[in-house]
């Protein structure tokens, strides 16, 4: 279906209003008037674009100010912004390939962190034998912080089985966790205590929770400094400075919206009937399902979730996204249909995928 306006909590389809529970606007920020006021003021200061290289003789101070704030928020020594989340992943992976003997990927890792020469971390349910090869000393590992079709952070404990004499660099894609998970939206990188991991790097799109076109790479100072020397970084335009100014000035608004989102999630968790047909976690703003009957029930009641063939999923993905901008009435309407489906469903066999 095609619409003539940006999807908000309500969109018009064929002249009829529908509730929209899709996209990735987790904090409900992109259409919020207060946020747009901040953004418009930033455009008036910085213009609509800035196409110069970050390595040019003219340096805009807003980059360092925003990047220092991002590093503090994520919990790393340094950070650098990129024009998109996809490019952030590609740049980080490019440097990882140069500094590692081999690079491995967790199952269902986003394409932004996949390279033709990367190897699967898991083979036949066990760690890839190349991880134990004595000629391989520097290992790169990439993973999504929230794996596809999952609603809780990835379990990285298997990395503890890698020999301690290996130098491991971990890159975690936090596009769907930064800004919404962790204390004050730190994401999840800081929560992993992995003594055998030498270096932890976070990459993320800023277009999800923060509502800004751009990406970020965060990690130790040496990695970020080396990344800024890469030809791809030097030759590319930086993230729009107006977006960075907006990120700096919208911090209080982000926190208000994050609290609203948490209240919405608590309300859903308190009223939703668990069902094995969908996956939900009380701390994460998405409900996944692949049941056509459930999808049709929602659409018949003018509720539109996201539905599309996701790159790392085996088929079409359906996802209900709960946002900070949804009202209690919106949530009641959505919950009612899910509970109707649960009461009619014959799939309640005890294998319930409902995480509290």
FIMI-620296 format. One record per residue (C-alpha): residue number from 1; residue in three letters; x, y, z. Coordinates in nm, 2 decimals. Layout:
N
rec num NUM | residu ALA | x X | y Y | z Z .
...
END
This chain:
356
rec num 1 | residu UNK | x 0.00 | y 0.00 | z 0.00 .
rec num 2 | residu UNK | x 0.12 | y 0.35 | z -0.09 .
rec num 3 | residu UNK | x 0.05 | y 0.66 | z 0.12 .
rec num 4 | residu UNK | x 0.10 | y 1.03 | z 0.06 .
rec num 5 | residu UNK | x 0.23 | y 1.12 | z 0.41 .
rec num 6 | residu UNK | x 0.49 | y 1.00 | z 0.65 .
rec num 7 | residu UNK | x 0.35 | y 0.72 | z 0.86 .
rec num 8 | residu UNK | x 0.27 | y 0.84 | z 1.21 .
rec num 9 | residu UNK | x 0.06 | y 0.67 | z 1.47 .
rec num 10 | residu UNK | x -0.23 | y 0.72 | z 1.23 .
rec num 11 | residu UNK | x -0.21 | y 0.70 | z 0.85 .
rec num 12 | residu UNK | x -0.47 | y 0.73 | z 0.58 .
rec num 13 | residu UNK | x -0.51 | y 0.44 | z 0.33 .
rec num 14 | residu UNK | x -0.77 | y 0.48 | z 0.06 .
rec num 15 | residu UNK | x -0.94 | y 0.76 | z 0.25 .
rec num 16 | residu UNK | x -0.97 | y 0.56 | z 0.57 .
rec num 17 | residu UNK | x -0.77 | y 0.61 | z 0.89 .
rec num 18 | residu UNK | x -0.56 | y 0.32 | z 1.02 .
rec num 19 | residu UNK | x -0.35 | y 0.28 | z 1.33 .
rec num 20 | residu UNK | x 0.02 | y 0.24 | z 1.23 .
rec num 21 | residu UNK | x 0.23 | y 0.00 | z 1.44 .
rec num 22 | residu UNK | x 0.53 | y -0.03 | z 1.21 .
rec num 23 | residu UNK | x 0.86 | y 0.13 | z 1.11 .
rec num 24 | residu UNK | x 1.14 | y 0.20 | z 1.35 .
rec num 25 | residu UNK | x 1.03 | y 0.53 | z 1.50 .
rec num 26 | residu UNK | x 1.07 | y 0.39 | z 1.85 .
rec num 27 | residu UNK | x 1.07 | y 0.72 | z 2.04 .
rec num 28 | residu UNK | x 0.79 | y 0.87 | z 1.82 .
rec num 29 | residu UNK | x 1.03 | y 1.15 | z 1.76 .
rec num 30 | residu UNK | x 1.02 | y 1.22 | z 1.39 .
rec num 31 | residu UNK | x 0.68 | y 1.38 | z 1.37 .
rec num 32 | residu UNK | x 0.69 | y 1.54 | z 1.71 .
rec num 33 | residu UNK | x 0.64 | y 1.92 | z 1.68 .
rec num 34 | residu UNK | x 0.89 | y 1.99 | z 1.96 .
rec num 35 | residu UNK | x 1.15 | y 1.78 | z 1.78 .
rec num 36 | residu UNK | x 1.08 | y 1.94 | z 1.45 .
rec num 37 | residu UNK | x 1.12 | y 2.29 | z 1.60 .
rec num 38 | residu UNK | x 1.47 | y 2.19 | z 1.72 .
rec num 39 | residu UNK | x 1.55 | y 2.04 | z 1.38 .
rec num 40 | residu UNK | x 1.43 | y 2.35 | z 1.19 .
rec num 41 | residu UNK | x 1.65 | y 2.58 | z 1.41 .
rec num 42 | residu UNK | x 1.95 | y 2.35 | z 1.33 .
rec num 43 | residu UNK | x 1.88 | y 2.38 | z 0.96 .
rec num 44 | residu UNK | x 1.87 | y 2.76 | z 0.99 .
rec num 45 | residu UNK | x 2.21 | y 2.75 | z 1.15 .
rec num 46 | residu UNK | x 2.39 | y 2.49 | z 0.94 .
rec num 47 | residu UNK | x 2.20 | y 2.48 | z 0.62 .
rec num 48 | residu UNK | x 2.04 | y 2.17 | z 0.46 .
rec num 49 | residu UNK | x 2.36 | y 1.99 | z 0.37 .
rec num 50 | residu UNK | x 2.74 | y 2.01 | z 0.40 .
rec num 51 | residu UNK | x 2.92 | y 1.81 | z 0.14 .
rec num 52 | residu UNK | x 3.28 | y 1.86 | z 0.24 .
rec num 53 | residu UNK | x 3.51 | y 1.58 | z 0.36 .
rec num 54 | residu UNK | x 3.57 | y 1.56 | z 0.73 .
rec num 55 | residu UNK | x 3.94 | y 1.58 | z 0.66 .
rec num 56 | residu UNK | x 3.92 | y 1.92 | z 0.48 .
rec num 57 | residu UNK | x 4.09 | y 2.23 | z 0.61 .
rec num 58 | residu UNK | x 3.77 | y 2.37 | z 0.75 .
rec num 59 | residu UNK | x 3.65 | y 2.17 | z 1.05 .
rec num 60 | residu UNK | x 3.30 | y 2.21 | z 1.21 .
rec num 61 | residu UNK | x 3.32 | y 2.20 | z 1.59 .
rec num 62 | residu UNK | x 2.97 | y 2.04 | z 1.61 .
rec num 63 | residu UNK | x 3.11 | y 1.71 | z 1.50 .
rec num 64 | residu UNK | x 3.34 | y 1.67 | z 1.80 .
rec num 65 | residu UNK | x 3.07 | y 1.80 | z 2.04 .
rec num 66 | residu UNK | x 2.81 | y 1.55 | z 1.92 .
rec num 67 | residu UNK | x 3.06 | y 1.26 | z 1.89 .
rec num 68 | residu UNK | x 3.19 | y 1.32 | z 2.24 .
rec num 69 | residu UNK | x 2.83 | y 1.31 | z 2.36 .
rec num 70 | residu UNK | x 2.76 | y 0.99 | z 2.17 .
rec num 71 | residu UNK | x 3.07 | y 0.82 | z 2.31 .
rec num 72 | residu UNK | x 2.96 | y 0.92 | z 2.66 .
rec num 73 | residu UNK | x 2.61 | y 0.78 | z 2.60 .
rec num 74 | residu UNK | x 2.73 | y 0.45 | z 2.46 .
rec num 75 | residu UNK | x 3.01 | y 0.42 | z 2.71 .
rec num 76 | residu UNK | x 3.32 | y 0.42 | z 2.49 .
rec num 77 | residu UNK | x 3.63 | y 0.63 | z 2.47 .
rec num 78 | residu UNK | x 3.55 | y 0.78 | z 2.13 .
rec num 79 | residu UNK | x 3.29 | y 0.79 | z 1.85 .
rec num 80 | residu UNK | x 3.27 | y 0.91 | z 1.50 .
rec num 81 | residu UNK | x 2.96 | y 0.98 | z 1.29 .
rec num 82 | residu UNK | x 2.90 | y 0.87 | z 0.94 .
rec num 83 | residu UNK | x 2.64 | y 0.97 | z 0.68 .
rec num 84 | residu UNK | x 2.44 | y 0.65 | z 0.72 .
rec num 85 | residu UNK | x 2.42 | y 0.34 | z 0.94 .
rec num 86 | residu UNK | x 2.49 | y 0.11 | z 0.65 .
rec num 87 | residu UNK | x 2.81 | y 0.30 | z 0.57 .
rec num 88 | residu UNK | x 2.91 | y 0.30 | z 0.94 .
rec num 89 | residu UNK | x 2.89 | y -0.08 | z 0.93 .
rec num 90 | residu UNK | x 3.08 | y -0.11 | z 0.60 .
rec num 91 | residu UNK | x 3.36 | y 0.13 | z 0.73 .
rec num 92 | residu UNK | x 3.40 | y -0.06 | z 1.06 .
rec num 93 | residu UNK | x 3.41 | y -0.39 | z 0.87 .
rec num 94 | residu UNK | x 3.66 | y -0.26 | z 0.63 .
rec num 95 | residu UNK | x 3.90 | y -0.17 | z 0.91 .
rec num 96 | residu UNK | x 3.83 | y -0.50 | z 1.09 .
rec num 97 | residu UNK | x 3.92 | y -0.69 | z 0.77 .
rec num 98 | residu UNK | x 4.26 | y -0.51 | z 0.76 .
rec num 99 | residu UNK | x 4.35 | y -0.57 | z 1.12 .
rec num 100 | residu UNK | x 4.23 | y -0.93 | z 1.17 .
rec num 101 | residu UNK | x 4.35 | y -1.26 | z 1.04 .
rec num 102 | residu UNK | x 3.99 | y -1.39 | z 1.00 .
rec num 103 | residu UNK | x 3.65 | y -1.23 | z 1.05 .
rec num 104 | residu UNK | x 3.35 | y -1.44 | z 1.17 .
rec num 105 | residu UNK | x 2.98 | y -1.36 | z 1.19 .
rec num 106 | residu UNK | x 2.70 | y -1.47 | z 1.42 .
rec num 107 | residu UNK | x 2.40 | y -1.63 | z 1.25 .
rec num 108 | residu UNK | x 2.15 | y -1.38 | z 1.10 .
rec num 109 | residu UNK | x 2.39 | y -1.08 | z 1.11 .
rec num 110 | residu UNK | x 2.27 | y -0.77 | z 0.92 .
rec num 111 | residu UNK | x 2.42 | y -0.73 | z 0.57 .
rec num 112 | residu UNK | x 2.60 | y -0.41 | z 0.68 .
rec num 113 | residu UNK | x 2.84 | y -0.63 | z 0.87 .
rec num 114 | residu UNK | x 2.88 | y -0.91 | z 0.62 .
rec num 115 | residu UNK | x 3.19 | y -0.95 | z 0.39 .
rec num 116 | residu UNK | x 3.24 | y -1.21 | z 0.12 .
rec num 117 | residu UNK | x 3.55 | y -1.34 | z 0.30 .
rec num 118 | residu UNK | x 3.38 | y -1.36 | z 0.64 .
rec num 119 | residu UNK | x 3.32 | y -1.70 | z 0.79 .
rec num 120 | residu UNK | x 3.03 | y -1.83 | z 1.00 .
rec num 121 | residu UNK | x 3.11 | y -1.83 | z 1.37 .
rec num 122 | residu UNK | x 2.89 | y -2.14 | z 1.43 .
rec num 123 | residu UNK | x 2.92 | y -2.46 | z 1.22 .
rec num 124 | residu UNK | x 2.71 | y -2.77 | z 1.30 .
rec num 125 | residu UNK | x 2.62 | y -2.62 | z 1.64 .
rec num 126 | residu UNK | x 2.98 | y -2.56 | z 1.74 .
rec num 127 | residu UNK | x 3.24 | y -2.29 | z 1.71 .
rec num 128 | residu UNK | x 3.41 | y -2.28 | z 1.37 .
rec num 129 | residu UNK | x 3.73 | y -2.49 | z 1.38 .
rec num 130 | residu UNK | x 3.93 | y -2.20 | z 1.23 .
rec num 131 | residu UNK | x 3.89 | y -2.02 | z 1.56 .
rec num 132 | residu UNK | x 4.13 | y -2.27 | z 1.71 .
rec num 133 | residu UNK | x 4.38 | y -2.26 | z 1.43 .
rec num 134 | residu UNK | x 4.73 | y -2.17 | z 1.58 .
rec num 135 | residu UNK | x 4.81 | y -1.96 | z 1.28 .
rec num 136 | residu UNK | x 4.51 | y -1.74 | z 1.35 .
rec num 137 | residu UNK | x 4.58 | y -1.49 | z 1.63 .
rec num 138 | residu UNK | x 4.38 | y -1.18 | z 1.55 .
rec num 139 | residu UNK | x 4.00 | y -1.26 | z 1.53 .
rec num 140 | residu UNK | x 3.72 | y -1.03 | z 1.42 .
rec num 141 | residu UNK | x 3.36 | y -1.11 | z 1.52 .
rec num 142 | residu UNK | x 3.05 | y -0.93 | z 1.41 .
rec num 143 | residu UNK | x 2.69 | y -0.96 | z 1.54 .
rec num 144 | residu UNK | x 2.36 | y -0.79 | z 1.58 .
rec num 145 | residu UNK | x 2.29 | y -0.67 | z 1.93 .
rec num 146 | residu UNK | x 1.92 | y -0.77 | z 1.88 .
rec num 147 | residu UNK | x 1.92 | y -1.06 | z 1.64 .
rec num 148 | residu UNK | x 1.65 | y -1.08 | z 1.37 .
rec num 149 | residu UNK | x 1.31 | y -1.19 | z 1.50 .
rec num 150 | residu UNK | x 1.44 | y -1.17 | z 1.86 .
rec num 151 | residu UNK | x 1.34 | y -0.93 | z 2.13 .
rec num 152 | residu UNK | x 1.63 | y -0.97 | z 2.38 .
rec num 153 | residu UNK | x 2.00 | y -0.89 | z 2.34 .
rec num 154 | residu UNK | x 2.22 | y -1.16 | z 2.18 .
rec num 155 | residu UNK | x 2.39 | y -1.42 | z 2.41 .
rec num 156 | residu UNK | x 2.76 | y -1.38 | z 2.35 .
rec num 157 | residu UNK | x 2.87 | y -1.63 | z 2.62 .
rec num 158 | residu UNK | x 2.99 | y -1.87 | z 2.35 .
rec num 159 | residu UNK | x 3.28 | y -1.63 | z 2.29 .
rec num 160 | residu UNK | x 3.42 | y -1.74 | z 2.63 .
rec num 161 | residu UNK | x 3.50 | y -2.08 | z 2.47 .
rec num 162 | residu UNK | x 3.75 | y -1.92 | z 2.23 .
rec num 163 | residu UNK | x 4.11 | y -1.97 | z 2.34 .
rec num 164 | residu UNK | x 4.24 | y -1.68 | z 2.56 .
rec num 165 | residu UNK | x 4.55 | y -1.64 | z 2.35 .
rec num 166 | residu UNK | x 4.34 | y -1.50 | z 2.06 .
rec num 167 | residu UNK | x 4.31 | y -1.13 | z 2.02 .
rec num 168 | residu UNK | x 3.93 | y -1.07 | z 1.96 .
rec num 169 | residu UNK | x 3.77 | y -0.76 | z 1.83 .
rec num 170 | residu UNK | x 3.39 | y -0.76 | z 1.85 .
rec num 171 | residu UNK | x 3.17 | y -0.53 | z 1.64 .
rec num 172 | residu UNK | x 2.81 | y -0.51 | z 1.76 .
rec num 173 | residu UNK | x 2.53 | y -0.36 | z 1.55 .
rec num 174 | residu UNK | x 2.32 | y -0.15 | z 1.79 .
rec num 175 | residu UNK | x 2.08 | y 0.01 | z 1.54 .
rec num 176 | residu UNK | x 1.78 | y -0.14 | z 1.72 .
rec num 177 | residu UNK | x 1.90 | y -0.10 | z 2.08 .
rec num 178 | residu UNK | x 2.08 | y 0.24 | z 2.11 .
rec num 179 | residu UNK | x 1.85 | y 0.50 | z 2.24 .
rec num 180 | residu UNK | x 1.59 | y 0.26 | z 2.38 .
rec num 181 | residu UNK | x 1.77 | y -0.01 | z 2.58 .
rec num 182 | residu UNK | x 2.01 | y 0.03 | z 2.87 .
rec num 183 | residu UNK | x 2.04 | y 0.30 | z 3.13 .
rec num 184 | residu UNK | x 1.95 | y 0.63 | z 2.95 .
rec num 185 | residu UNK | x 1.95 | y 0.46 | z 2.62 .
rec num 186 | residu UNK | x 2.32 | y 0.34 | z 2.63 .
rec num 187 | residu UNK | x 2.24 | y 0.03 | z 2.43 .
rec num 188 | residu UNK | x 2.37 | y -0.31 | z 2.53 .
rec num 189 | residu UNK | x 2.74 | y -0.31 | z 2.45 .
rec num 190 | residu UNK | x 2.85 | y -0.21 | z 2.80 .
rec num 191 | residu UNK | x 2.66 | y -0.50 | z 2.96 .
rec num 192 | residu UNK | x 2.88 | y -0.77 | z 2.82 .
rec num 193 | residu UNK | x 3.16 | y -0.89 | z 3.05 .
rec num 194 | residu UNK | x 3.39 | y -1.08 | z 2.81 .
rec num 195 | residu UNK | x 3.74 | y -1.08 | z 2.95 .
rec num 196 | residu UNK | x 3.88 | y -1.25 | z 2.64 .
rec num 197 | residu UNK | x 3.75 | y -0.98 | z 2.41 .
rec num 198 | residu UNK | x 4.03 | y -0.74 | z 2.34 .
rec num 199 | residu UNK | x 3.82 | y -0.46 | z 2.18 .
rec num 200 | residu UNK | x 3.44 | y -0.39 | z 2.17 .
rec num 201 | residu UNK | x 3.30 | y -0.17 | z 1.89 .
rec num 202 | residu UNK | x 2.95 | y -0.04 | z 1.86 .
rec num 203 | residu UNK | x 2.80 | y 0.06 | z 1.52 .
rec num 204 | residu UNK | x 2.45 | y 0.20 | z 1.48 .
rec num 205 | residu UNK | x 2.21 | y 0.38 | z 1.26 .
rec num 206 | residu UNK | x 2.08 | y 0.70 | z 1.42 .
rec num 207 | residu UNK | x 1.77 | y 0.69 | z 1.21 .
rec num 208 | residu UNK | x 1.58 | y 0.46 | z 1.44 .
rec num 209 | residu UNK | x 1.53 | y 0.58 | z 1.79 .
rec num 210 | residu UNK | x 1.70 | y 0.92 | z 1.74 .
rec num 211 | residu UNK | x 1.51 | y 1.01 | z 1.41 .
rec num 212 | residu UNK | x 1.83 | y 1.14 | z 1.24 .
rec num 213 | residu UNK | x 1.98 | y 1.04 | z 0.91 .
rec num 214 | residu UNK | x 2.33 | y 0.92 | z 0.99 .
rec num 215 | residu UNK | x 2.53 | y 0.65 | z 1.17 .
rec num 216 | residu UNK | x 2.79 | y 0.61 | z 1.44 .
rec num 217 | residu UNK | x 3.09 | y 0.40 | z 1.52 .
rec num 218 | residu UNK | x 3.20 | y 0.40 | z 1.88 .
rec num 219 | residu UNK | x 3.49 | y 0.22 | z 2.05 .
rec num 220 | residu UNK | x 3.84 | y 0.28 | z 2.18 .
rec num 221 | residu UNK | x 4.04 | y 0.58 | z 2.07 .
rec num 222 | residu UNK | x 4.29 | y 0.38 | z 1.86 .
rec num 223 | residu UNK | x 4.03 | y 0.21 | z 1.65 .
rec num 224 | residu UNK | x 3.84 | y 0.54 | z 1.59 .
rec num 225 | residu UNK | x 4.16 | y 0.73 | z 1.51 .
rec num 226 | residu UNK | x 4.26 | y 0.46 | z 1.26 .
rec num 227 | residu UNK | x 3.92 | y 0.46 | z 1.10 .
rec num 228 | residu UNK | x 3.94 | y 0.83 | z 1.03 .
rec num 229 | residu UNK | x 4.26 | y 0.76 | z 0.82 .
rec num 230 | residu UNK | x 4.07 | y 0.52 | z 0.59 .
rec num 231 | residu UNK | x 4.03 | y 0.64 | z 0.23 .
rec num 232 | residu UNK | x 3.65 | y 0.57 | z 0.24 .
rec num 233 | residu UNK | x 3.61 | y 0.79 | z 0.54 .
rec num 234 | residu UNK | x 3.83 | y 1.07 | z 0.39 .
rec num 235 | residu UNK | x 3.65 | y 1.06 | z 0.06 .
rec num 236 | residu UNK | x 3.30 | y 1.07 | z 0.19 .
rec num 237 | residu UNK | x 3.09 | y 1.36 | z 0.31 .
rec num 238 | residu UNK | x 3.02 | y 1.36 | z 0.68 .
rec num 239 | residu UNK | x 2.68 | y 1.34 | z 0.86 .
rec num 240 | residu UNK | x 2.47 | y 1.65 | z 0.81 .
rec num 241 | residu UNK | x 2.58 | y 1.89 | z 1.08 .
rec num 242 | residu UNK | x 2.22 | y 2.01 | z 1.13 .
rec num 243 | residu UNK | x 2.13 | y 1.66 | z 1.25 .
rec num 244 | residu UNK | x 2.42 | y 1.66 | z 1.49 .
rec num 245 | residu UNK | x 2.31 | y 1.99 | z 1.64 .
rec num 246 | residu UNK | x 1.96 | y 1.85 | z 1.67 .
rec num 247 | residu UNK | x 2.10 | y 1.54 | z 1.85 .
rec num 248 | residu UNK | x 2.28 | y 1.77 | z 2.10 .
rec num 249 | residu UNK | x 1.98 | y 1.99 | z 2.17 .
rec num 250 | residu UNK | x 1.71 | y 1.72 | z 2.18 .
rec num 251 | residu UNK | x 1.86 | y 1.52 | z 2.48 .
rec num 252 | residu UNK | x 1.59 | y 1.62 | z 2.72 .
rec num 253 | residu UNK | x 1.32 | y 1.54 | z 2.47 .
rec num 254 | residu UNK | x 1.48 | y 1.20 | z 2.40 .
rec num 255 | residu UNK | x 1.46 | y 1.12 | z 2.77 .
rec num 256 | residu UNK | x 1.10 | y 1.22 | z 2.80 .
rec num 257 | residu UNK | x 1.01 | y 1.01 | z 2.50 .
rec num 258 | residu UNK | x 1.21 | y 0.71 | z 2.63 .
rec num 259 | residu UNK | x 1.01 | y 0.72 | z 2.95 .
rec num 260 | residu UNK | x 0.68 | y 0.73 | z 2.76 .
rec num 261 | residu UNK | x 0.80 | y 0.43 | z 2.56 .
rec num 262 | residu UNK | x 0.88 | y 0.24 | z 2.88 .
rec num 263 | residu UNK | x 0.53 | y 0.32 | z 3.02 .
rec num 264 | residu UNK | x 0.37 | y 0.20 | z 2.69 .
rec num 265 | residu UNK | x 0.57 | y -0.13 | z 2.71 .
rec num 266 | residu UNK | x 0.47 | y -0.19 | z 3.07 .
rec num 267 | residu UNK | x 0.11 | y -0.13 | z 2.98 .
rec num 268 | residu UNK | x 0.12 | y -0.38 | z 2.69 .
rec num 269 | residu UNK | x 0.30 | y -0.64 | z 2.91 .
rec num 270 | residu UNK | x 0.03 | y -0.60 | z 3.18 .
rec num 271 | residu UNK | x -0.26 | y -0.66 | z 2.94 .
rec num 272 | residu UNK | x -0.14 | y -0.89 | z 2.67 .
rec num 273 | residu UNK | x -0.23 | y -1.26 | z 2.67 .
rec num 274 | residu UNK | x 0.09 | y -1.46 | z 2.60 .
rec num 275 | residu UNK | x 0.08 | y -1.67 | z 2.28 .
rec num 276 | residu UNK | x 0.33 | y -1.89 | z 2.11 .
rec num 277 | residu UNK | x 0.23 | y -1.73 | z 1.78 .
rec num 278 | residu UNK | x 0.42 | y -1.41 | z 1.86 .
rec num 279 | residu UNK | x 0.73 | y -1.30 | z 2.04 .
rec num 280 | residu UNK | x 0.73 | y -1.02 | z 2.29 .
rec num 281 | residu UNK | x 0.96 | y -0.89 | z 2.56 .
rec num 282 | residu UNK | x 0.85 | y -0.63 | z 2.81 .
rec num 283 | residu UNK | x 1.16 | y -0.42 | z 2.76 .
rec num 284 | residu UNK | x 1.16 | y -0.42 | z 2.38 .
rec num 285 | residu UNK | x 0.92 | y -0.23 | z 2.15 .
rec num 286 | residu UNK | x 0.85 | y -0.50 | z 1.89 .
rec num 287 | residu UNK | x 0.62 | y -0.80 | z 1.86 .
rec num 288 | residu UNK | x 0.72 | y -1.05 | z 1.59 .
rec num 289 | residu UNK | x 0.50 | y -1.30 | z 1.42 .
rec num 290 | residu UNK | x 0.47 | y -1.49 | z 1.10 .
rec num 291 | residu UNK | x 0.11 | y -1.60 | z 1.12 .
rec num 292 | residu UNK | x -0.10 | y -1.49 | z 0.82 .
rec num 293 | residu UNK | x -0.43 | y -1.52 | z 1.02 .
rec num 294 | residu UNK | x -0.30 | y -1.28 | z 1.28 .
rec num 295 | residu UNK | x -0.18 | y -1.04 | z 1.01 .
rec num 296 | residu UNK | x -0.52 | y -1.05 | z 0.83 .
rec num 297 | residu UNK | x -0.70 | y -1.00 | z 1.16 .
rec num 298 | residu UNK | x -0.50 | y -0.68 | z 1.23 .
rec num 299 | residu UNK | x -0.55 | y -0.55 | z 0.88 .
rec num 300 | residu UNK | x -0.92 | y -0.61 | z 0.89 .
rec num 301 | residu UNK | x -0.94 | y -0.40 | z 1.20 .
rec num 302 | residu UNK | x -0.74 | y -0.12 | z 1.05 .
rec num 303 | residu UNK | x -0.42 | y -0.19 | z 1.23 .
rec num 304 | residu UNK | x -0.11 | y -0.19 | z 1.01 .
rec num 305 | residu UNK | x 0.22 | y -0.35 | z 1.13 .
rec num 306 | residu UNK | x 0.54 | y -0.37 | z 0.93 .
rec num 307 | residu UNK | x 0.55 | y -0.66 | z 0.69 .
rec num 308 | residu UNK | x 0.84 | y -0.72 | z 0.44 .
rec num 309 | residu UNK | x 1.10 | y -0.98 | z 0.34 .
rec num 310 | residu UNK | x 1.38 | y -0.91 | z 0.59 .
rec num 311 | residu UNK | x 1.74 | y -0.98 | z 0.46 .
rec num 312 | residu UNK | x 1.82 | y -1.23 | z 0.74 .
rec num 313 | residu UNK | x 1.48 | y -1.39 | z 0.78 .
rec num 314 | residu UNK | x 1.37 | y -1.70 | z 0.59 .
rec num 315 | residu UNK | x 1.04 | y -1.54 | z 0.48 .
rec num 316 | residu UNK | x 0.83 | y -1.24 | z 0.51 .
rec num 317 | residu UNK | x 0.87 | y -1.07 | z 0.85 .
rec num 318 | residu UNK | x 0.57 | y -0.91 | z 1.04 .
rec num 319 | residu UNK | x 0.64 | y -0.68 | z 1.33 .
rec num 320 | residu UNK | x 0.42 | y -0.47 | z 1.55 .
rec num 321 | residu UNK | x 0.63 | y -0.17 | z 1.67 .
rec num 322 | residu UNK | x 0.52 | y 0.00 | z 1.98 .
rec num 323 | residu UNK | x 0.62 | y 0.36 | z 1.99 .
rec num 324 | residu UNK | x 0.63 | y 0.64 | z 2.25 .
rec num 325 | residu UNK | x 0.37 | y 0.83 | z 2.04 .
rec num 326 | residu UNK | x 0.10 | y 0.56 | z 2.07 .
rec num 327 | residu UNK | x -0.18 | y 0.65 | z 2.30 .
rec num 328 | residu UNK | x -0.35 | y 0.42 | z 2.56 .
rec num 329 | residu UNK | x -0.64 | y 0.39 | z 2.32 .
rec num 330 | residu UNK | x -0.41 | y 0.29 | z 2.04 .
rec num 331 | residu UNK | x -0.25 | y 0.02 | z 2.26 .
rec num 332 | residu UNK | x -0.59 | y -0.10 | z 2.38 .
rec num 333 | residu UNK | x -0.71 | y -0.15 | z 2.02 .
rec num 334 | residu UNK | x -0.40 | y -0.34 | z 1.92 .
rec num 335 | residu UNK | x -0.40 | y -0.55 | z 2.24 .
rec num 336 | residu UNK | x -0.77 | y -0.64 | z 2.20 .
rec num 337 | residu UNK | x -0.70 | y -0.80 | z 1.86 .
rec num 338 | residu UNK | x -0.40 | y -0.99 | z 1.98 .
rec num 339 | residu UNK | x -0.60 | y -1.12 | z 2.27 .
rec num 340 | residu UNK | x -0.89 | y -1.21 | z 2.05 .
rec num 341 | residu UNK | x -0.65 | y -1.41 | z 1.84 .
rec num 342 | residu UNK | x -0.50 | y -1.58 | z 2.14 .
rec num 343 | residu UNK | x -0.84 | y -1.68 | z 2.27 .
rec num 344 | residu UNK | x -0.93 | y -1.83 | z 1.93 .
rec num 345 | residu UNK | x -0.60 | y -1.99 | z 1.87 .
rec num 346 | residu UNK | x -0.54 | y -2.36 | z 1.91 .
rec num 347 | residu UNK | x -0.17 | y -2.31 | z 1.93 .
rec num 348 | residu UNK | x -0.15 | y -2.26 | z 2.31 .
rec num 349 | residu UNK | x 0.05 | y -2.58 | z 2.37 .
rec num 350 | residu UNK | x 0.27 | y -2.45 | z 2.65 .
rec num 351 | residu UNK | x 0.55 | y -2.36 | z 2.42 .
rec num 352 | residu UNK | x 0.50 | y -1.99 | z 2.49 .
rec num 353 | residu UNK | x 0.76 | y -1.74 | z 2.36 .
rec num 354 | residu UNK | x 0.68 | y -1.46 | z 2.60 .
rec num 355 | residu UNK | x 0.97 | y -1.30 | z 2.78 .
rec num 356 | residu UNK | x 0.92 | y -1.10 | z 3.10 .
END
